[in-house]
Amino acid sequence: MTRVTLLRKTPDWEKARPERAVYEHFFYNSHGEVRKVKGKITVVTSVCRCGQKTMTTMTRDVRWDGLGRCYVGTHNVRNRNYDIHFN
């Protein structure tokens, strides 16, 4: 019986990393494949300062599962804009 897996190795994750993302910690399974990644993404948000709206950058804690799906913080809320697509 062959094992079918969609999980990837670390070099595949590094090649597919978006420019706004930073990986902080990789979690592996027993076969050496990445099962979860914790990291940060840089987002641009509008902030009201002294009555003026300005755009500022901030970082958000995110995690990706082994298939590249992005989740915000410690919640199970998907953030599809930052999913990682392996080609």
Buried (B, 14 or more C-beta within 10 A) or exposed (E): EEEEEEBBEBEBBEEBBBEEBEBEEBEBEEEEBBBBBEBBBEBEEEEEEEEEEEEEEEEBEBBBBBEBBBBBEEEEEEBEEBBBEEE
